[in-house]
Amino acid sequence: MAASKPFIAYADGSCIGNPGPGGWGVVIIAPDGSETELSGHQDATTNNRMEITAAIEALRAIPDGEAVIIRSDSQYVVKTMNDGWRRRENVDLWPALDSEARRHRTSFEWVRGHASDQLNERADGLARRGATGRSAESDQSTQTAAAPARPTAAEKAAATLESMLRLGEKIAACAGCGRKFVAVADADYCALVECQLKARGAVPKRGS
């Protein structure tokens, strides 16, 4: 029996000044391809605290026991969780992150910031808006009051393609990059080279 697809959560933090007003942003891709955006604000904080908080809030939003990949451009977060970096600061937040990580089958992956990863850029944008006091939830409620939310270009494309699928095909979210693709049978990964390397258990080292 094939392993269930993971939730993929892009988590990012931002701060206006360091310390200063800060925000965190999260984009969660569920196994069925649905997406959730979350963000929040703190009046006086630091960038590192917002990076940790983003990871905590991402995990809190996902049901217990699920496989979760947290993707962050913060080496501070990823190397502390993966490589045991010493926890000299923010000692009140690390236990909360440990607790949330234990509720799931959690792994942490580093992604390069501002490197054209659309989902990472979305999380960054949410964090920046959070730092100014605007949350994803308040943005959505304002939009709903003004007019119905318009489907994104990706949603329009998926809806158009739905009627064109052949027998045995479906639209799925890639377990590697989180983007939607046309899957055959129970394929979990899209055809991008990096995702196929992950699918085949040969993830290349960065810089190689």
Backbone as a chain_set.jsonl record, in Angstrom:
{"seq": "MAASKPFIAYADGSCIGNPGPGGWGVVIIAPDGSETELSGHQDATTNNRMEITAAIEALRAIPDGEAVIIRSDSQYVVKTMNDGWRRRENVDLWPALDSEARRHRTSFEWVRGHASDQLNERADGLARRGATGRSAESDQSTQTAAAPARPTAAEKAAATLESMLRLGEKIAACAGCGRKFVAVADADYCALVECQLKARGAVPKRGS", "coords": {"N": [[0.85, -1.2, 0.0], [0.607, 2.158, -0.943], [2.326, 4.916, 0.549], [0.649, 7.58, 2.264], [0.089, 10.796, 0.814], [2.008, 13.69, 1.744], [1.135, 16.612, 3.715], [2.157, 19.767, 2.578], [3.822, 22.502, 3.763], [4.595, 25.805, 3.437], [6.456, 28.061, 5.21], [7.025, 31.264, 6.562], [8.692, 34.156, 7.926], [8.637, 37.648, 8.886], [9.926, 40.912, 9.566], [9.643, 44.305, 10.467], [12.194, 46.189, 10.853], [14.469, 45.01, 13.348], [14.698, 44.239, 16.456], [11.078, 44.745, 15.984], [7.787, 45.552, 14.629], [6.243, 42.567, 13.542], [5.503, 39.758, 11.315], [4.004, 36.628, 10.351], [3.724, 34.082, 7.841], [1.947, 31.514, 6.098], [1.584, 28.946, 3.714], [-0.347, 26.255, 2.979], [-0.421, 23.161, 1.383], [-2.66, 20.741, 0.845], [-3.001, 17.105, 0.735], [-4.954, 16.606, -1.222], [-4.648, 18.663, -2.936], [-5.852, 21.068, -2.299], [-5.61, 24.424, -1.023], [-4.441, 26.443, 1.69], [-4.158, 29.576, 3.234], [-2.491, 31.302, 5.778], [-1.86, 33.837, 8.232], [-0.274, 36.132, 10.554], [0.222, 38.657, 13.147], [2.578, 40.419, 15.214], [3.271, 42.912, 17.613], [5.803, 43.681, 18.685], [8.715, 42.162, 18.026], [11.042, 39.713, 16.668], [12.77, 38.798, 13.62], [13.608, 36.106, 13.615], [11.956, 34.988, 15.591], [9.505, 35.19, 14.346], [9.901, 33.458, 12.204], [10.06, 30.971, 13.5], [7.527, 30.951, 14.704], [5.875, 30.866, 12.453], [6.295, 28.242, 11.525], [5.286, 26.814, 13.721], [2.555, 27.609, 13.676], [1.779, 26.623, 11.202], [1.893, 23.841, 11.608], [0.006, 23.591, 13.65], [-2.33, 23.97, 12.265], [-2.837, 21.667, 10.908], [-4.269, 18.416, 10.835], [-3.812, 15.983, 13.492], [-1.247, 13.448, 13.351], [-0.689, 13.376, 10.642], [1.456, 13.16, 7.73], [3.862, 15.622, 7.292], [5.557, 18.142, 5.535], [7.584, 20.72, 6.305], [8.532, 23.597, 4.774], [10.992, 25.98, 4.694], [12.727, 29.087, 4.377], [14.472, 29.704, 6.285], [17.44, 28.986, 7.634], [18.076, 28.947, 10.263], [15.78, 27.924, 11.575], [15.454, 25.403, 10.246], [17.964, 24.081, 10.526], [18.197, 24.026, 13.27], [16.126, 22.29, 13.963], [16.724, 20.013, 12.422], [19.505, 19.525, 12.639], [20.272, 19.95, 15.195], [21.143, 22.483, 16.18], [22.281, 24.715, 18.72], [20.056, 25.988, 21.177], [20.001, 28.89, 22.016], [18.57, 31.231, 22.094], [15.174, 32.519, 22.061], [13.911, 30.65, 23.678], [11.431, 30.105, 24.667], [9.845, 29.432, 22.547], [10.782, 27.18, 21.15], [10.075, 24.716, 22.547], [7.32, 24.672, 21.998], [7.31, 24.365, 19.215], [8.572, 21.875, 19.041], [6.616, 20.297, 20.299], [4.403, 20.549, 18.56], [5.517, 19.442, 16.258], [5.838, 16.795, 17.031], [3.232, 15.91, 17.034], [2.719, 15.161, 14.505], [3.967, 13.429, 11.571], [6.676, 14.746, 10.966], [8.833, 16.582, 8.824], [11.579, 18.741, 8.023], [12.486, 21.052, 5.55], [14.899, 22.985, 3.865], [14.511, 25.847, 1.822], [15.651, 27.957, -0.765], [15.413, 31.395, -0.302], [13.58, 33.891, -2.141], [13.966, 32.848, -4.728], [12.455, 32.339, -6.95], [10.594, 30.427, -6.248], [7.341, 29.902, -6.231], [5.482, 29.296, -4.204], [6.927, 29.689, -1.853], [7.37, 32.419, -2.178], [4.765, 33.341, -1.943], [4.236, 32.747, 0.765], [6.1, 34.447, 1.914], [5.067, 36.918, 1.099], [2.656, 36.926, 2.551], [3.699, 36.978, 5.153], [4.952, 39.464, 5.145], [2.756, 41.158, 4.803], [1.475, 40.528, 7.155], [3.253, 41.678, 8.96], [2.702, 44.343, 8.673], [0.313, 44.466, 9.869], [-1.81, 43.363, 8.548], [-3.744, 40.53, 7.951], [-4.069, 37.257, 6.411], [-6.646, 36.327, 6.802], [-8.134, 38.675, 7.362], [-7.762, 40.066, 4.99], [-9.145, 38.361, 3.248], [-11.754, 38.47, 4.256], [-12.376, 41.123, 3.778], [-12.273, 41.16, 1.022], [-14.36, 39.399, 0.431], [-16.556, 40.808, 1.346], [-16.627, 42.877, -0.444], [-16.735, 41.74, -3.04], [-17.324, 38.591, -4.701], [-14.717, 36.148, -4.368], [-12.335, 35.899, -6.941], [-11.508, 33.228, -9.15], [-8.183, 31.887, -9.28], [-5.577, 32.004, -11.823], [-4.433, 29.485, -12.003], [-6.459, 27.881, -10.907], [-8.485, 28.29, -12.797], [-7.289, 27.133, -15.047], [-7.084, 24.467, -14.172], [-9.78, 23.806, -13.921], [-10.619, 23.994, -16.574], [-9.063, 22.002, -17.72], [-10.045, 19.756, -16.482], [-12.248, 18.648, -17.805], [-11.03, 17.557, -19.962], [-9.529, 15.403, -19.358], [-8.131, 12.143, -19.757], [-9.081, 8.63, -19.597], [-8.206, 7.271, -16.492], [-6.607, 9.375, -15.762], [-5.922, 12.165, -13.58], [-6.134, 15.29, -11.797], [-3.62, 16.277, -9.663], [-1.793, 17.179, -6.65], [1.615, 17.736, -6.583], [3.82, 15.825, -4.634], [6.365, 16.638, -4.302], [6.901, 19.364, -5.171], [4.507, 20.638, -4.752], [2.934, 21.774, -6.702], [0.17, 21.623, -9.054], [-0.546, 18.866, -11.225], [-1.044, 16.7, -14.108], [-1.883, 13.566, -13.252], [-1.22, 10.102, -13.607], [-2.837, 7.159, -12.748], [-1.745, 6.37, -9.522], [0.252, 8.292, -9.243], [2.525, 10.289, -7.444], [4.302, 12.343, -7.842], [5.277, 15.058, -9.962], [6.5, 15.609, -13.372], [8.809, 17.114, -13.313], [12.357, 17.372, -13.13], [13.722, 17.573, -10.597], [11.683, 16.765, -8.866], [11.23, 14.163, -9.728], [13.64, 13.025, -9.03], [13.416, 13.089, -6.267], [11.25, 11.365, -6.021], [12.422, 9.003, -6.749], [14.221, 8.575, -4.804], [16.672, 9.902, -4.836], [17.768, 12.539, -3.982], [19.365, 15.467, -4.969], [22.3, 17.102, -3.669], [22.425, 20.484, -2.632], [24.05, 22.843, -4.684], [25.586, 20.983, -5.959]], "CA": [[0.0, 0.0, 0.0], [1.442, 3.353, -1.067], [2.248, 5.851, 1.671], [-0.203, 8.723, 1.986], [0.809, 12.014, 0.449], [2.158, 14.612, 2.881], [0.834, 18.035, 3.639], [3.353, 20.58, 2.356], [3.562, 23.823, 4.331], [5.634, 26.826, 3.297], [6.345, 28.936, 6.38], [7.994, 32.361, 6.484], [8.53, 35.237, 8.891], [9.109, 38.954, 8.444], [9.973, 41.905, 10.641], [9.973, 45.666, 10.048], [13.169, 46.433, 11.909], [14.751, 43.731, 14.02], [13.268, 43.979, 16.623], [10.078, 45.654, 15.464], [6.552, 44.843, 14.312], [6.542, 41.416, 12.692], [4.41, 38.938, 10.831], [4.322, 35.295, 9.849], [2.84, 33.657, 6.769], [1.966, 30.081, 5.821], [0.778, 28.385, 2.629], [-0.441, 24.803, 3.176], [-0.966, 22.387, 0.276], [-3.162, 19.466, 1.358], [-2.803, 16.001, -0.211], [-5.909, 16.656, -2.327], [-4.346, 19.822, -3.763], [-6.45, 22.297, -1.778], [-4.622, 25.33, -0.445], [-4.859, 27.293, 2.808], [-3.223, 30.638, 3.582], [-2.625, 31.805, 7.141], [-0.843, 34.814, 8.617], [-0.538, 36.787, 11.823], [1.011, 39.862, 13.448], [2.986, 40.742, 16.581], [3.701, 44.308, 17.639], [7.231, 43.823, 18.982], [9.266, 40.821, 17.906], [12.228, 39.633, 15.813], [12.569, 37.974, 12.43], [13.735, 34.686, 13.96], [10.763, 34.565, 16.314], [8.427, 35.036, 13.362], [10.176, 32.236, 11.434], [9.651, 29.831, 14.341], [6.079, 31.024, 14.877], [5.249, 30.411, 11.205], [6.325, 26.774, 11.518], [4.348, 26.359, 14.757], [1.178, 27.822, 13.235], [1.514, 25.698, 10.099], [1.62, 22.519, 12.171], [-1.243, 23.659, 14.41], [-3.466, 23.993, 11.34], [-2.921, 20.376, 10.222], [-4.751, 17.381, 11.766], [-2.818, 15.111, 14.13], [-0.849, 12.181, 12.756], [-0.438, 13.462, 9.203], [2.819, 13.433, 7.254], [3.962, 17.051, 6.99], [6.855, 18.708, 5.175], [7.68, 22.166, 6.518], [9.561, 24.205, 3.941], [11.316, 27.298, 5.23], [14.003, 29.631, 3.901], [15.248, 30.028, 7.486], [18.367, 27.947, 8.078], [17.982, 28.957, 11.725], [14.739, 26.964, 11.955], [15.67, 24.065, 9.686], [19.133, 23.43, 11.101], [17.934, 23.758, 14.685], [15.274, 21.107, 14.048], [17.338, 18.84, 11.772], [20.913, 19.298, 12.958], [20.527, 20.153, 16.612], [21.783, 23.743, 16.559], [22.006, 25.076, 20.116], [18.905, 26.875, 21.317], [20.415, 29.907, 22.98], [17.566, 32.296, 22.115], [13.788, 32.12, 21.771], [13.749, 29.371, 24.384], [10.018, 29.875, 24.941], [9.157, 28.975, 21.337], [11.239, 25.866, 20.677], [9.246, 23.609, 23.05], [6.04, 24.667, 21.285], [7.552, 23.773, 17.906], [8.808, 20.439, 19.274], [5.342, 19.657, 20.624], [3.594, 20.471, 17.343], [6.174, 18.503, 15.332], [5.583, 15.43, 17.502], [1.846, 15.547, 16.732], [2.672, 14.74, 13.116], [5.206, 12.852, 11.035], [7.144, 16.033, 10.457], [10.201, 16.788, 8.347], [11.865, 20.138, 7.708], [13.321, 21.227, 4.363], [15.295, 24.364, 3.58], [14.381, 26.322, 0.449], [16.33, 29.24, -0.94], [14.478, 32.505, -0.385], [13.608, 34.78, -3.308], [14.589, 32.089, -5.818], [11.387, 32.027, -7.903], [9.686, 29.391, -5.765], [6.111, 30.674, -6.101], [4.825, 29.07, -2.916], [7.734, 30.401, -0.863], [7.116, 33.849, -2.36], [3.448, 33.62, -1.366], [4.38, 32.769, 2.222], [6.835, 35.675, 2.223], [4.125, 38.028, 0.967], [1.742, 36.88, 3.694], [4.437, 37.415, 6.336], [5.164, 40.909, 5.044], [1.486, 41.808, 5.082], [1.254, 40.364, 8.583], [4.084, 42.632, 9.693], [2.046, 45.656, 8.621], [-0.941, 44.369, 10.599], [-2.849, 42.776, 7.71], [-3.683, 39.072, 7.954], [-4.73, 36.593, 5.291], [-8.054, 36.221, 7.112], [-8.773, 39.973, 7.215], [-7.775, 40.353, 3.56], [-10.185, 37.574, 2.613], [-13.066, 38.952, 4.666], [-12.583, 42.377, 3.069], [-12.539, 40.817, -0.365], [-15.671, 38.773, 0.352], [-17.565, 41.838, 1.53], [-16.658, 43.73, -1.617], [-17.117, 40.972, -4.219], [-16.898, 37.191, -4.601], [-13.314, 35.932, -4.734], [-12.166, 35.415, -8.302], [-10.598, 32.085, -9.228], [-6.848, 32.189, -9.768], [-5.276, 31.467, -13.148], [-4.207, 28.04, -11.852], [-7.764, 27.257, -10.702], [-9.174, 28.317, -14.083], [-6.652, 26.136, -15.911], [-7.449, 23.135, -13.685], [-11.188, 23.586, -14.246], [-10.693, 23.75, -18.007], [-8.426, 20.722, -18.023], [-10.802, 18.669, -15.857], [-13.121, 18.007, -18.796], [-10.205, 17.035, -21.041], [-8.73, 14.298, -18.861], [-8.39, 10.825, -20.326], [-9.345, 7.579, -18.634], [-7.067, 6.98, -15.628], [-5.885, 10.6, -15.416], [-6.543, 13.057, -12.612], [-5.308, 16.434, -11.406], [-3.136, 16.041, -8.3], [-0.739, 18.07, -6.166], [2.897, 17.034, -6.519], [4.362, 15.675, -3.283], [7.691, 17.248, -4.268], [6.894, 20.828, -5.271], [3.206, 21.154, -4.352], [2.171, 22.284, -7.834], [-0.774, 20.664, -9.615], [-0.125, 18.25, -12.488], [-1.902, 15.612, -14.552], [-1.313, 12.327, -12.734], [-1.747, 8.841, -14.107], [-2.962, 6.199, -11.648], [-1.485, 6.937, -8.193], [1.515, 9.032, -9.258], [2.588, 11.328, -6.415], [5.273, 13.37, -8.217], [5.174, 15.537, -11.337], [7.593, 15.2, -14.252], [10.01, 17.939, -13.146], [13.521, 16.533, -12.815], [13.979, 17.543, -9.158], [10.641, 15.984, -8.209], [11.457, 12.767, -10.059], [14.769, 12.564, -8.218], [12.868, 12.812, -4.943], [10.407, 10.188, -6.126], [13.261, 7.821, -6.913], [15.109, 8.469, -3.659], [18.023, 10.41, -5.144], [17.692, 13.995, -3.883], [20.711, 16.025, -5.122], [22.762, 18.088, -2.699], [22.463, 21.821, -3.197], [25.384, 23.277, -5.096], [26.294, 19.936, -6.681]], "C": [[0.884, 1.248, 0.0], [1.241, 4.271, 0.134], [1.376, 7.034, 1.288], [0.648, 9.941, 1.656], [0.926, 12.934, 1.658], [1.45, 15.93, 2.642], [2.156, 18.753, 3.41], [3.042, 21.997, 2.821], [4.784, 24.717, 4.142], [5.429, 27.849, 4.404], [7.42, 30.013, 6.311], [7.667, 33.415, 7.528], [9.108, 36.528, 8.357], [9.068, 39.922, 9.607], [10.347, 43.252, 10.046], [10.879, 46.247, 11.116], [13.388, 45.11, 12.616], [15.429, 44.025, 15.357], [12.377, 45.074, 16.042], [8.779, 44.909, 15.259], [6.835, 43.728, 13.306], [5.302, 40.667, 12.265], [4.909, 37.576, 10.399], [3.303, 34.907, 8.788], [3.028, 32.186, 6.453], [1.083, 29.778, 4.614], [0.817, 26.866, 2.79], [-1.089, 24.169, 1.951], [-1.365, 21.024, 0.838], [-2.946, 18.363, 0.322], [-3.759, 16.026, -1.397], [-5.697, 17.868, -3.226], [-4.976, 21.114, -3.29], [-5.409, 23.117, -1.029], [-5.244, 26.172, 0.668], [-3.772, 28.323, 3.067], [-3.535, 31.13, 4.998], [-1.573, 32.879, 7.376], [-1.24, 35.457, 9.932], [0.454, 37.906, 12.074], [1.394, 39.89, 14.921], [3.591, 42.134, 16.578], [5.203, 44.468, 17.816], [7.866, 42.446, 19.005], [10.546, 40.874, 17.08], [11.931, 38.723, 14.628], [12.629, 36.482, 12.777], [12.518, 34.166, 14.721], [9.594, 34.349, 15.349], [8.643, 33.795, 12.499], [9.738, 30.994, 12.222], [8.134, 29.789, 14.473], [5.351, 30.53, 13.626], [5.202, 28.885, 11.146], [5.352, 26.199, 12.536], [2.91, 26.455, 14.251], [0.816, 26.92, 12.067], [1.13, 24.328, 10.64], [0.315, 22.498, 12.969], [-2.47, 23.551, 13.504], [-3.704, 22.65, 10.658], [-3.352, 19.306, 11.226], [-3.621, 16.5, 12.296], [-2.503, 13.891, 13.265], [-0.554, 12.222, 11.276], [1.063, 13.609, 8.917], [2.867, 14.884, 6.795], [5.398, 17.397, 6.625], [6.767, 20.211, 5.389], [8.826, 22.687, 5.673], [9.763, 25.649, 4.366], [12.63, 27.779, 4.619], [14.882, 30.08, 5.072], [16.146, 28.846, 7.865], [18.356, 27.844, 9.602], [16.957, 27.931, 12.207], [15.099, 25.555, 11.512], [16.854, 23.369, 10.34], [18.986, 23.203, 12.604], [17.13, 22.469, 14.819], [15.941, 19.858, 13.484], [18.716, 18.491, 12.312], [21.273, 19.59, 14.411], [21.299, 21.406, 16.962], [21.362, 24.116, 17.984], [20.921, 26.138, 20.19], [19.187, 27.927, 22.368], [19.377, 31.007, 23.133], [16.198, 31.715, 21.798], [13.424, 30.802, 22.455], [12.295, 29.088, 24.745], [9.282, 29.28, 23.746], [9.548, 27.562, 20.907], [10.417, 24.715, 21.253], [7.892, 23.515, 22.348], [6.204, 24.042, 19.905], [7.81, 22.272, 18.03], [7.491, 19.708, 19.486], [4.476, 19.499, 19.378], [4.19, 19.47, 16.353], [5.907, 17.057, 15.727], [4.152, 14.971, 17.214], [1.684, 15.0, 15.318], [3.909, 13.905, 12.784], [5.866, 13.977, 10.243], [8.584, 15.969, 9.971], [10.35, 18.249, 7.94], [12.812, 20.2, 6.518], [13.637, 22.708, 4.189], [15.078, 24.672, 2.115], [15.05, 27.682, 0.362], [15.296, 30.345, -1.105], [14.672, 33.336, -1.635], [14.311, 34.12, -4.493], [13.523, 31.564, -6.775], [10.56, 30.807, -7.51], [8.376, 30.101, -5.419], [5.448, 30.507, -4.739], [5.592, 29.732, -1.772], [7.503, 31.909, -0.952], [5.749, 34.232, -1.795], [3.506, 33.684, 0.152], [5.094, 34.039, 2.666], [5.906, 36.887, 2.15], [3.134, 38.09, 2.12], [2.427, 37.379, 4.965], [4.648, 38.922, 6.321], [3.873, 41.679, 5.319], [1.154, 41.696, 6.565], [2.037, 41.372, 9.402], [3.482, 44.028, 9.702], [0.688, 45.639, 9.311], [-2.085, 43.82, 9.79], [-2.674, 41.268, 7.692], [-4.373, 38.508, 6.731], [-6.239, 36.548, 5.526], [-8.767, 37.56, 6.917], [-8.822, 40.388, 5.757], [-8.918, 39.627, 2.877], [-11.567, 38.087, 2.979], [-13.389, 40.267, 3.973], [-12.959, 42.105, 1.619], [-13.944, 40.24, -0.515], [-16.775, 39.813, 0.491], [-17.725, 42.676, 0.272], [-17.194, 42.988, -2.834], [-16.678, 39.532, -4.027], [-15.458, 37.041, -5.05], [-13.228, 35.358, -6.138], [-11.227, 34.214, -8.318], [-9.242, 32.515, -9.771], [-6.661, 31.593, -11.152], [-5.085, 29.958, -13.085], [-5.52, 27.3, -11.679], [-8.566, 27.216, -11.998], [-8.619, 27.236, -15.014], [-7.056, 24.723, -15.499], [-8.896, 22.81, -14.041], [-11.365, 23.284, -15.729], [-10.165, 22.366, -18.353], [-9.241, 19.538, -17.517], [-11.633, 17.897, -16.889], [-12.347, 17.354, -19.93], [-9.383, 15.825, -20.626], [-9.136, 12.983, -19.522], [-8.647, 9.821, -19.207], [-8.079, 7.28, -17.822], [-6.262, 8.196, -15.22], [-6.666, 11.39, -14.365], [-5.605, 14.227, -12.36], [-4.93, 16.258, -9.943], [-2.09, 17.083, -7.942], [0.543, 17.26, -6.003], [3.413, 16.996, -5.081], [5.745, 16.297, -3.169], [7.647, 18.758, -4.226], [5.555, 21.455, -4.887], [2.357, 21.676, -5.49], [1.257, 21.197, -8.395], [-0.266, 20.147, -10.957], [-1.115, 17.161, -12.852], [-1.224, 14.303, -14.158], [-1.996, 11.134, -13.384], [-1.715, 7.84, -12.966], [-2.69, 6.906, -10.319], [-0.159, 7.685, -8.133], [1.474, 10.175, -8.254], [3.443, 12.52, -6.831], [5.081, 13.767, -9.678], [6.44, 15.177, -12.116], [8.846, 16.071, -14.137], [11.17, 17.078, -12.642], [13.753, 16.439, -11.313], [12.945, 16.696, -8.422], [10.801, 14.501, -8.51], [12.649, 12.193, -9.286], [14.29, 12.241, -6.804], [12.035, 11.532, -4.963], [11.236, 8.899, -6.166], [14.334, 7.705, -5.83], [16.516, 8.953, -3.897], [17.983, 11.919, -5.165], [19.095, 14.584, -3.985], [21.043, 17.019, -4.024], [22.811, 19.445, -3.369], [23.915, 22.194, -3.515], [26.14, 22.225, -5.862], [25.904, 19.969, -8.15]], "O": [[1.786, 1.384, 0.826], [0.137, 4.39, 0.665], [1.358, 7.448, 0.129], [1.766, 10.097, 2.147], [0.036, 12.954, 2.508], [1.197, 16.314, 1.5], [3.172, 18.377, 3.996], [2.102, 22.622, 2.329], [5.871, 24.412, 4.632], [4.353, 28.435, 4.522], [8.584, 29.721, 6.037], [6.522, 33.551, 7.958], [9.97, 36.514, 7.478], [8.265, 39.766, 10.527], [11.256, 43.342, 9.22], [10.415, 46.733, 12.147], [12.577, 44.193, 12.492], [16.659, 44.059, 15.397], [12.833, 46.155, 15.669], [8.662, 43.753, 15.666], [7.573, 43.923, 12.34], [4.204, 40.899, 12.771], [6.093, 37.395, 10.117], [2.155, 35.35, 8.83], [4.141, 31.667, 6.531], [-0.031, 30.291, 4.507], [1.889, 26.262, 2.744], [-2.17, 24.58, 1.528], [-0.508, 20.245, 1.256], [-2.729, 18.66, -0.853], [-3.422, 15.524, -2.469], [-6.462, 18.089, -4.166], [-4.662, 22.174, -3.832], [-4.452, 22.577, -0.475], [-6.41, 26.56, 0.598], [-2.591, 27.98, 3.114], [-4.693, 31.344, 5.357], [-0.499, 32.832, 6.776], [-2.384, 35.349, 10.374], [1.407, 38.089, 11.317], [0.631, 39.441, 15.776], [4.331, 42.499, 15.665], [5.813, 45.311, 17.158], [7.591, 41.647, 19.901], [11.076, 41.954, 16.821], [10.957, 37.971, 14.639], [11.813, 35.693, 12.3], [12.098, 33.028, 14.516], [8.796, 33.429, 15.526], [7.675, 33.145, 12.103], [9.12, 30.084, 11.669], [7.525, 28.725, 14.368], [4.328, 29.852, 13.729], [4.186, 28.305, 10.761], [4.669, 25.213, 12.257], [2.137, 25.506, 14.379], [-0.333, 26.493, 11.95], [0.158, 23.725, 10.187], [-0.4, 21.496, 12.963], [-3.526, 23.092, 13.937], [-4.669, 22.503, 9.908], [-2.855, 19.286, 12.352], [-2.607, 16.3, 11.627], [-3.361, 13.373, 12.55], [-0.198, 11.196, 10.697], [1.826, 14.11, 9.743], [2.027, 15.327, 6.012], [6.339, 17.0, 7.313], [5.977, 20.894, 4.738], [9.969, 22.262, 5.842], [8.82, 26.44, 4.393], [13.536, 26.983, 4.373], [15.9, 30.746, 4.881], [15.662, 27.827, 8.358], [18.6, 26.774, 10.159], [17.225, 27.163, 13.13], [15.056, 24.619, 12.31], [16.765, 22.188, 10.676], [19.591, 22.281, 13.151], [17.417, 21.645, 15.688], [15.746, 18.761, 14.008], [19.065, 17.317, 12.433], [22.435, 19.488, 14.806], [22.043, 21.41, 17.943], [20.23, 23.862, 18.395], [20.873, 27.061, 19.377], [18.669, 27.858, 23.483], [19.305, 31.65, 24.18], [16.074, 30.583, 21.332], [12.728, 29.959, 21.89], [11.955, 27.958, 25.094], [8.215, 28.689, 23.908], [8.724, 26.831, 20.357], [10.081, 23.796, 20.505], [7.376, 22.419, 22.128], [5.346, 23.278, 19.465], [7.322, 21.487, 17.217], [7.27, 18.633, 18.928], [3.884, 18.443, 19.16], [3.457, 18.737, 15.689], [5.765, 16.191, 14.864], [3.89, 13.77, 17.157], [0.641, 14.445, 14.974], [4.783, 13.708, 13.629], [5.652, 14.139, 9.042], [9.446, 15.379, 10.623], [9.381, 18.907, 7.562], [13.817, 19.49, 6.477], [12.77, 23.568, 4.342], [15.416, 23.862, 1.252], [15.015, 28.463, 1.313], [14.406, 30.247, -1.95], [15.789, 33.474, -2.133], [15.133, 34.736, -5.171], [13.666, 30.48, -7.341], [9.892, 30.217, -8.359], [8.307, 30.822, -4.423], [4.912, 31.466, -4.184], [4.993, 30.267, -0.839], [7.447, 32.595, 0.068], [5.587, 35.316, -1.235], [2.901, 34.564, 0.764], [4.733, 34.638, 3.679], [5.943, 37.766, 3.011], [2.809, 39.171, 2.611], [1.828, 38.106, 5.757], [4.537, 39.582, 7.354], [3.888, 42.717, 5.981], [0.624, 42.63, 7.166], [1.55, 41.868, 10.418], [3.719, 44.807, 10.625], [-0.011, 46.652, 9.345], [-3.221, 43.798, 10.265], [-1.573, 40.776, 7.443], [-5.169, 39.192, 6.087], [-7.023, 36.708, 4.591], [-9.872, 37.599, 6.375], [-9.8, 40.992, 5.316], [-9.594, 40.199, 2.022], [-12.457, 38.139, 2.13], [-14.541, 40.512, 3.615], [-13.853, 42.745, 1.066], [-14.644, 40.553, -1.479], [-17.811, 39.715, -0.166], [-18.825, 43.131, -0.045], [-18.011, 43.528, -3.581], [-15.749, 39.272, -3.263], [-15.016, 37.708, -5.986], [-13.966, 34.435, -6.484], [-10.248, 34.188, -7.572], [-9.161, 33.401, -10.621], [-7.469, 30.783, -11.607], [-5.512, 29.232, -13.983], [-5.696, 26.214, -12.232], [-9.248, 26.23, -12.276], [-9.37, 26.523, -15.679], [-7.337, 23.878, -16.35], [-9.209, 21.68, -14.417], [-12.163, 22.423, -16.102], [-10.742, 21.652, -19.172], [-9.141, 18.438, -18.06], [-11.713, 16.669, -16.853], [-12.934, 16.672, -20.77], [-8.629, 15.276, -21.43], [-10.309, 12.742, -19.806], [-8.456, 10.121, -18.029], [-7.009, 7.062, -18.392], [-5.332, 8.081, -14.422], [-7.89, 11.299, -14.273], [-4.418, 14.157, -12.677], [-5.798, 16.109, -9.083], [-1.566, 17.782, -8.809], [0.543, 16.214, -5.353], [3.437, 18.019, -4.396], [6.253, 16.469, -2.061], [8.269, 19.379, -3.364], [5.471, 22.671, -4.714], [1.185, 21.994, -5.289], [1.524, 20.006, -8.237], [0.358, 20.879, -11.725], [-1.925, 16.742, -12.025], [-0.147, 13.969, -14.652], [-3.193, 11.16, -13.67], [-0.695, 7.686, -12.294], [-3.319, 7.919, -10.015], [0.488, 7.712, -7.086], [0.509, 10.938, -8.211], [3.328, 13.595, -6.243], [4.764, 12.931, -10.524], [7.339, 14.523, -11.587], [9.846, 15.792, -14.798], [10.98, 16.172, -11.83], [13.961, 15.342, -10.794], [13.279, 15.992, -7.469], [10.539, 13.664, -7.646], [12.657, 11.014, -8.934], [14.706, 11.244, -6.213], [12.104, 10.719, -4.041], [10.807, 7.851, -5.684], [15.23, 6.865, -5.911], [17.456, 8.487, -3.253], [18.14, 12.533, -6.22], [19.951, 14.242, -3.17], [20.157, 17.702, -3.509], [23.192, 19.555, -4.534], [24.846, 21.915, -2.76], [27.224, 22.502, -6.376], [26.395, 19.16, -8.937]]}, "num_chains": 1, "name": "protein.A"}
